[in-house]
Amino acid sequence: MHVSEPRAVATGSYQAPGIYQDSSRYVCESPPGSGRYRSRFCNLFLCTVFILVVLISAVYAQPKRESTTRTIPSPRSVLGFNPGDDRTIADWKQISDYFARLDKASDRVQVQTIGTSTLGRTMIAAFISAPENIRSLEKYKAIQARLADPRKVQSEAERDQLVRDGRTVVVISCSIHSTEIIAAQMSMVLAHKLASANDPDTLSILHNTILILIPSPNPDGVDIVANWYRKTLGSQAEGRDPPELYHHYAGHDDNRDWFMLDLKETKAVTRLLWKEWFPEVVYDIHQQGSNGSRFFVPPFFDPPNPHIAPLLLRQVGLIGHKMAADVTAAGFKGILTNALYDTWWHGGFRTAPYFHNSIGILTEASSARLMTPSNVTREQLARSSTRGMRSAMEITTNFPDPWPGGTWHPHDIMQMELIACHSVLSLAGNYRADYLRNFFELGKANLSAVSAEGEPVAYLIPAGQGRDENVAKMIGALVEQGVEVYRLDHELHAITGQQILRTVPGSGERNAAARLAILVQSTGQGWYEQPAGSYIIFLNQPYRQNVLALFEPQVYPNRITATGEAERPYDVAGWTLPKAKTMCVVILVCRCGPATNHQSRIQSNQAFAWRFIRTPAPATWTKAGHVTSSTLSMCLMKRCAIRD
């Protein structure tokens, strides 16, 4: 049984509202009465028609004022099929070529190269917005940078002006997991709809938002899957996953690299997001197994990460419920919320935004067999269960309309994803000022946060602990994702009465890092000395929660299932960065007594300069555009890599 066909949401045959009408319908008929009335009526009508013709001619005389379907190539006209059709697939060259065609044809689309993949393919992002916004991308990029760092905004009036002038920046990323192939195909349909439609809803979205559409952050994998699917089409292997990793090194775990940044692809996208554009919303589109819910949307399951701002979780829920309502209204069944996927773990495409004051959205559509339809029985659905869903056939508050089973087509997945994209974009456009203001205020709250007694105000990575490569790798990853890191140009002396030093690793004295920390704590009469060349990360910065989430030890909640068993986390339960790199990190904690009124700060007995780390390594040390850990370590030891 096929699901009921939802209303059309822009396939390759989307038609913009028409302008021209059949002139034979307009006839100057005489109403009962005099001929003079008839003459005046006809004169008035002809005058009106003349004015309309002049106005329409003036509009069309403007170069590329509004895109029309007559000039914008549809995916079908380029590919020879509609994306999402059964047993069809576009490879990376076809996808990137289509976006290049859109870039040339539409003033609403600008395609930019954002990097190179592991195997050498060009990574692209399509900026889609109103023509006047596309012409002023640098202006809006500058606005985003100021909203992302409230220290650059001097007053509420200046903030309000930025909110009035800015646009909600939305990133939509497709098919990072390449066997979850539908989203990459869908990206062409979404781009065509936004480039060609002239209905009021689309024009409002274009005016109020800037969409950064990434057809896939893993173009190598798109080709691996496309080539395999074509090779096996018509054979017994049709629809099965390819027998190789769809990322050359990481495979499925290319979506676990969003704070360590080991892969070229994650480095490129991270630079785009957290160094250049600072989006308010990031939507990462995925697929899940075939026998459960048809479509998962937020809100997410418990537990949440305590370092995610409550406002972000509420906004995630708002967008997710909008998606669920819109997809259900379109006739789809089996829409699930509040299940399986949680917000505890760090390191995914949609979880990294939480720690950059941005909204992270994940959807998971039930998979077909790549681009081949699948058949799912009621019995298979009844046996399917997960956290938050006891059965895919049981009606619950978070799963009110189960899908009865039947044939599941790639087109069904694409339609749901298109509707979900529209939900995100319509909210981002309609509530533009709210999203911009909330984004600013979240960063401002991090700057003004005061650590409670016993909580860190900074982390210090001491120089000379003999782990230069690990230190270099960690510092480089932090800087690449926008964390502010400083290096001491002179020794740091801190007053013991106002400062506590302890180590994160916590292992025995056999650990060199622990021994170093013990030595530091036992020296001096009232002062702790940290050597020049040490690195310090203050928490009063816009990405405070990112630093805390990476440096603080994680303690996963004690969660028990209904059967009394320990609940299995969705993903990793702990990832404390200094422990992973087996290095010493000194936690600086100022404890000011009740008699003091000044804010907590690190005290020093001599002047010293902080120098901001701008880049992990100079260009002269790079090889083929790639900085290795060993190279970075050597640069750091020579003190040549981190200053302007």
Buried (B, 14 or more C-beta within 10 A) or exposed (E): EEBEEBEEBBBBEBEBEEEEEEEEEEEEEEEEEEEEEBEEBBEEEEEEEEEEEEEEEEEEEEEEEBBBBEEBBBBBEBBEBBBBBEBBBBBBBBBBBBBBBBBEBBBBBBBEEBBBBBEEBEBBBBBBBBBEBBEBBEEBBBBBBBBBBBEEBEEEEEBBEBBEEBBBBBBBBBBBBBBBBBBBBBBBBBBBBBBBBBEEEBBBBBBBBBBBBBBBBBBBBBBBBBEBBBEBBEEEBBBBBBEEBBBBEBEBBBBBBBBBBBBBBBBBBBBBBBEBBBBBBBBBBBBBEBBBBBBBBBBBBBBBBEBBBEBBBEBBBBBBBBBBEBBBEBEBBBBBBBBBBBBBBBBBBBBBBBBBBBBBBBBBBBBBBBBBBBEBEBEBBBEBEBBBBEBBBEEBEBBEEBBBBBBBBBBBBBBBBBBBBBBBBBBBBBBBBBBBBBBBBBBBBBBEBEBEEEBBBBBBBBBEBEBBBBBBBBBBBBBBBBBBBBBBEEBBBBBBEBBBBEBBBEEEEEBBBBBBBEEBBEEEEEBBEBBBBBBBBBBBBBBBBBBBBBBBEBEBEEEEEEEEEEBEBBBBBBBBBBBEBEBBBBBBBBBBEEEEEEEBEBBBEEEEEEEEBEBBBEEEBBEEEEBBBEBBBBBBBEEEBBEE
